[in-house]
């Protein structure tokens, strides 16, 4: 994956399209609603929790299979189906939908506004913080960077490789997620902080040997 540029996007009142009707789509919808997005949901079927959101009139639901015209005028598209090929196609169709703009001294402007946060970067580890007071964002970034440094960067690099191996070995999504939660648990993070990368890796290997 390419190195991603951290940014916080203002999506209040703007069209965001979610494709999918399961638990992942449900989580994304709730997050987008929290930030005031105007959501259009595309899916032939939806789960009961999403149906309740639709019935409350919080989102627009179009019961159909996805087509590229569904994302016209959207500023954000979320591919949240259980079909990896379809998700990839959605991403391909959604590329370059909109241009983003940021300004260092303007709080509200037309178009899609994004804010460049205070950023801490160490290899594969990136932490971004945004507040309404940039100096405070930088202070928080500096404080957090003291706790999450080299060892976390090493562990993330290891997890990145491990994730691909687990995805190939275990086709069942639910089982994969259970394993991912174990190797990214508070227990492992605590070991990483106290004893370093090598010890944390040993604990992960124990978990994988039980699969």
C-alpha positions as a Markdown table, in Angstrom:
| # | Residue | x | y | z |
|---|---|---|---|---|
| 1 | Unk | 0.0 | 0.0 | 0.0 |
| 2 | Unk | 1.2 | 3.5 | -0.8 |
| 3 | Unk | 2.2 | 5.8 | 2.1 |
| 4 | Unk | -1.0 | 7.7 | 2.9 |
| 5 | Unk | -1.2 | 11.4 | 3.7 |
| 6 | Unk | -3.1 | 12.0 | 7.0 |
| 7 | Unk | -5.9 | 14.5 | 6.7 |
| 8 | Unk | -9.2 | 15.3 | 8.4 |
| 9 | Unk | -12.1 | 15.9 | 6.0 |
| 10 | Unk | -15.2 | 18.1 | 6.6 |
| 11 | Unk | -18.1 | 15.9 | 5.4 |
| 12 | Unk | -21.0 | 17.7 | 7.1 |
| 13 | Unk | -23.9 | 17.8 | 4.7 |
| 14 | Unk | -21.9 | 16.3 | 1.9 |
| 15 | Unk | -22.9 | 13.2 | -0.1 |
| 16 | Unk | -21.2 | 10.0 | 1.0 |
| 17 | Unk | -22.0 | 6.7 | -0.6 |
| 18 | Unk | -21.8 | 3.4 | 1.3 |
| 19 | Unk | -22.0 | 0.2 | -0.7 |
| 20 | Unk | -22.9 | -2.9 | 1.4 |
| 21 | Unk | -25.5 | -3.9 | 3.9 |
| 22 | Unk | -23.7 | -5.9 | 6.6 |
| 23 | Unk | -21.9 | -5.2 | 9.9 |
| 24 | Unk | -19.0 | -3.4 | 8.3 |
| 25 | Unk | -21.3 | -1.1 | 6.4 |
| 26 | Unk | -23.3 | -0.6 | 9.6 |
| 27 | Unk | -20.2 | 0.6 | 11.5 |
| 28 | Unk | -19.2 | 2.9 | 8.6 |
| 29 | Unk | -22.7 | 4.4 | 8.4 |
| 30 | Unk | -22.8 | 5.2 | 12.1 |
| 31 | Unk | -19.4 | 6.9 | 12.0 |
| 32 | Unk | -20.3 | 9.0 | 9.0 |
| 33 | Unk | -23.6 | 10.0 | 10.6 |
| 34 | Unk | -21.7 | 11.1 | 13.7 |
| 35 | Unk | -19.8 | 13.6 | 11.4 |
| 36 | Unk | -22.9 | 14.9 | 9.7 |
| 37 | Unk | -22.6 | 13.2 | 6.3 |
| 38 | Unk | -25.5 | 12.9 | 3.9 |
| 39 | Unk | -25.4 | 9.2 | 3.3 |
| 40 | Unk | -26.7 | 7.2 | 0.3 |
| 41 | Unk | -26.6 | 3.4 | 0.9 |
| 42 | Unk | -26.4 | 1.0 | -2.0 |
| 43 | Unk | -27.1 | -2.7 | -1.4 |
| 44 | Unk | -29.6 | -5.3 | -2.5 |
| 45 | Unk | -30.0 | -6.4 | 1.2 |
| 46 | Unk | -29.4 | -4.8 | 4.6 |
| 47 | Unk | -29.2 | -6.1 | 8.1 |
| 48 | Unk | -31.8 | -5.2 | 10.8 |
| 49 | Unk | -29.8 | -2.5 | 12.5 |
| 50 | Unk | -29.3 | -0.7 | 9.2 |
| 51 | Unk | -33.0 | -1.1 | 8.4 |
| 52 | Unk | -33.8 | 0.8 | 11.7 |
| 53 | Unk | -31.5 | 3.7 | 10.6 |
| 54 | Unk | -33.3 | 3.8 | 7.2 |
| 55 | Unk | -36.7 | 3.8 | 8.9 |
| 56 | Unk | -35.7 | 6.8 | 11.0 |
| 57 | Unk | -34.9 | 8.6 | 7.8 |
| 58 | Unk | -31.3 | 9.2 | 8.7 |
| 59 | Unk | -30.0 | 7.9 | 5.4 |
| 60 | Unk | -31.2 | 7.3 | 1.8 |
| 61 | Unk | -31.4 | 3.6 | 0.9 |
| 62 | Unk | -31.4 | 2.4 | -2.7 |
| 63 | Unk | -32.1 | -1.3 | -2.9 |
| 64 | Unk | -30.0 | -2.4 | -5.9 |
| 65 | Unk | -26.7 | -3.8 | -7.1 |
| 66 | Unk | -23.9 | -1.3 | -7.3 |
| 67 | Unk | -23.2 | 0.6 | -10.6 |
| 68 | Unk | -20.7 | 3.3 | -11.2 |
| 69 | Unk | -23.4 | 5.9 | -11.7 |
| 70 | Unk | -24.3 | 5.5 | -8.0 |
| 71 | Unk | -21.2 | 7.5 | -6.9 |
| 72 | Unk | -21.7 | 10.5 | -9.1 |
| 73 | Unk | -21.2 | 13.7 | -7.1 |
| 74 | Unk | -20.1 | 11.8 | -4.0 |
| 75 | Unk | -17.2 | 13.2 | -2.0 |
| 76 | Unk | -16.6 | 10.0 | -0.2 |
| 77 | Unk | -17.2 | 6.4 | -1.1 |
| 78 | Unk | -17.1 | 3.4 | 1.2 |
| 79 | Unk | -16.8 | -0.1 | -0.3 |
| 80 | Unk | -18.1 | -2.3 | 2.5 |
| 81 | Unk | -19.3 | -5.5 | 0.8 |
| 82 | Unk | -18.2 | -9.0 | 1.5 |
| 83 | Unk | -17.1 | -9.4 | -2.1 |
| 84 | Unk | -13.4 | -8.4 | -2.5 |
| 85 | Unk | -13.6 | -8.1 | -6.3 |
| 86 | Unk | -16.6 | -5.8 | -6.0 |
| 87 | Unk | -14.9 | -3.7 | -3.4 |
| 88 | Unk | -11.9 | -3.4 | -5.7 |
| 89 | Unk | -14.1 | -2.3 | -8.6 |
| 90 | Unk | -15.9 | 0.3 | -6.5 |
| 91 | Unk | -12.5 | 1.7 | -5.5 |
| 92 | Unk | -11.4 | 1.8 | -9.1 |
| 93 | Unk | -14.6 | 3.6 | -10.1 |
| 94 | Unk | -14.3 | 6.1 | -7.2 |
| 95 | Unk | -10.8 | 7.3 | -7.9 |
| 96 | Unk | -10.4 | 11.0 | -8.5 |
| 97 | Unk | -14.0 | 11.9 | -7.8 |
| 98 | Unk | -13.2 | 15.1 | -6.2 |
| 99 | Unk | -10.3 | 17.6 | -5.6 |
| 100 | Unk | -9.6 | 18.5 | -2.0 |
| 101 | Unk | -8.5 | 21.9 | -0.8 |
| 102 | Unk | -7.0 | 23.2 | 2.4 |
| 103 | Unk | -6.2 | 26.7 | 3.7 |
| 104 | Unk | -4.0 | 27.7 | 6.6 |
| 105 | Unk | -6.0 | 30.7 | 7.6 |
| 106 | Unk | -9.6 | 30.1 | 6.5 |
| 107 | Unk | -12.0 | 28.1 | 8.6 |
| 108 | Unk | -14.8 | 27.6 | 6.1 |
| 109 | Unk | -14.6 | 27.7 | 2.3 |
| 110 | Unk | -16.5 | 26.1 | -0.6 |
| 111 | Unk | -15.9 | 22.6 | -1.8 |
| 112 | Unk | -14.4 | 19.8 | 0.2 |
| 113 | Unk | -12.3 | 21.2 | 3.0 |
| 114 | Unk | -9.7 | 19.2 | 4.7 |
| 115 | Unk | -7.4 | 19.9 | 7.7 |
| 116 | Unk | -3.8 | 18.9 | 7.8 |
| 117 | Unk | -3.3 | 17.6 | 11.4 |
| 118 | Unk | -0.3 | 17.4 | 13.7 |
| 119 | Unk | 1.5 | 14.3 | 12.4 |
| 120 | Unk | 3.9 | 11.9 | 14.1 |
| 121 | Unk | 5.5 | 9.4 | 11.7 |
| 122 | Unk | 7.8 | 6.5 | 12.4 |
| 123 | Unk | 8.2 | 4.0 | 9.6 |
| 124 | Unk | 4.8 | 2.3 | 9.2 |
| 125 | Unk | 3.4 | 4.1 | 12.2 |
| 126 | Unk | 1.5 | 7.3 | 11.6 |
| 127 | Unk | -0.4 | 9.2 | 14.3 |
| 128 | Unk | -2.5 | 12.3 | 13.4 |
| 129 | Unk | -4.1 | 14.7 | 15.8 |
| 130 | Unk | -6.6 | 17.5 | 15.0 |
| 131 | Unk | -8.1 | 20.1 | 17.3 |
| 132 | Unk | -9.4 | 23.6 | 16.9 |
| 133 | Unk | -6.1 | 24.9 | 18.3 |
| 134 | Unk | -3.0 | 23.8 | 16.3 |
| 135 | Unk | -0.5 | 24.5 | 19.1 |
| 136 | Unk | -2.4 | 22.0 | 21.4 |
| 137 | Unk | -2.5 | 19.4 | 18.6 |
| 138 | Unk | 1.3 | 19.6 | 18.3 |
| 139 | Unk | 1.7 | 19.3 | 22.1 |
| 140 | Unk | -0.5 | 16.2 | 22.2 |
| 141 | Unk | 1.4 | 14.7 | 19.2 |
| 142 | Unk | 4.7 | 15.2 | 21.0 |
| 143 | Unk | 3.3 | 13.6 | 24.2 |
| 144 | Unk | 1.9 | 10.5 | 22.3 |
| 145 | Unk | 5.1 | 10.1 | 20.3 |
| 146 | Unk | 6.9 | 9.4 | 23.5 |
| 147 | Unk | 4.8 | 6.3 | 24.1 |
| 148 | Unk | 4.6 | 5.0 | 20.6 |
| 149 | Unk | 8.0 | 4.9 | 18.9 |
| 150 | Unk | 10.4 | 2.5 | 17.3 |
| 151 | Unk | 9.0 | -0.7 | 18.9 |
| 152 | Unk | 5.5 | 0.0 | 17.6 |
| 153 | Unk | 6.9 | 0.8 | 14.2 |
| 154 | Unk | 8.6 | -2.6 | 14.1 |
| 155 | Unk | 5.5 | -4.4 | 15.3 |
| 156 | Unk | 3.4 | -2.7 | 12.7 |
| 157 | Unk | 5.8 | -3.8 | 9.9 |
| 158 | Unk | 5.6 | -7.4 | 11.3 |
| 159 | Unk | 1.7 | -7.3 | 11.4 |
| 160 | Unk | 1.5 | -5.9 | 7.9 |
| 161 | Unk | 3.3 | -9.0 | 6.6 |
| 162 | Unk | 1.5 | -11.3 | 9.0 |
| 163 | Unk | -1.9 | -10.0 | 7.9 |
| 164 | Unk | -1.3 | -11.1 | 4.3 |
| 165 | Unk | -0.3 | -14.6 | 5.4 |
| 166 | Unk | -3.3 | -15.0 | 7.6 |
| 167 | Unk | -5.7 | -13.8 | 4.8 |
| 168 | Unk | -4.2 | -16.4 | 2.5 |
| 169 | Unk | -4.3 | -19.2 | 5.1 |
| 170 | Unk | -7.8 | -18.5 | 6.6 |
| 171 | Unk | -10.6 | -17.7 | 4.2 |
| 172 | Unk | -13.3 | -17.2 | 6.8 |
| 173 | Unk | -13.7 | -13.5 | 7.6 |
| 174 | Unk | -15.0 | -14.0 | 11.2 |
| 175 | Unk | -12.2 | -16.3 | 12.2 |
| 176 | Unk | -9.6 | -13.9 | 10.7 |
| 177 | Unk | -11.1 | -11.1 | 12.7 |
| 178 | Unk | -10.9 | -13.1 | 15.9 |
| 179 | Unk | -7.2 | -13.7 | 15.3 |
| 180 | Unk | -6.5 | -10.1 | 14.4 |
| 181 | Unk | -8.1 | -9.0 | 17.6 |
| 182 | Unk | -5.9 | -11.3 | 19.6 |
| 183 | Unk | -2.6 | -10.1 | 18.0 |
| 184 | Unk | -3.6 | -6.5 | 18.4 |
| 185 | Unk | -5.0 | -6.8 | 22.0 |
| 186 | Unk | -4.2 | -4.7 | 25.0 |
| 187 | Unk | -2.2 | -7.6 | 26.4 |
| 188 | Unk | 0.1 | -7.6 | 23.3 |
| 189 | Unk | 0.4 | -3.8 | 23.4 |
| 190 | Unk | 1.3 | -4.0 | 27.1 |
| 191 | Unk | 4.1 | -6.5 | 26.4 |
| 192 | Unk | 5.3 | -4.4 | 23.5 |
| 193 | Unk | 5.6 | -1.4 | 25.8 |
| 194 | Unk | 7.3 | -3.2 | 28.6 |
| 195 | Unk | 9.5 | -5.8 | 26.9 |
| 196 | Unk | 9.8 | -4.7 | 23.3 |
| 197 | Unk | 9.2 | -6.1 | 19.9 |
| 198 | Unk | 10.9 | -9.5 | 20.2 |
| 199 | Unk | 8.8 | -10.5 | 23.3 |
| 200 | Unk | 5.6 | -9.3 | 21.6 |
| 201 | Unk | 6.4 | -11.3 | 18.5 |
| 202 | Unk | 6.9 | -14.4 | 20.6 |
| 203 | Unk | 3.5 | -14.0 | 22.2 |
| 204 | Unk | 1.9 | -13.6 | 18.7 |
| 205 | Unk | 3.6 | -16.8 | 17.5 |
| 206 | Unk | 2.1 | -18.7 | 20.5 |
| 207 | Unk | -1.3 | -17.4 | 19.4 |
| 208 | Unk | -0.7 | -18.5 | 15.8 |
| 209 | Unk | 0.5 | -21.9 | 16.8 |
| 210 | Unk | -2.9 | -22.5 | 18.4 |
| 211 | Unk | -4.7 | -22.0 | 15.1 |
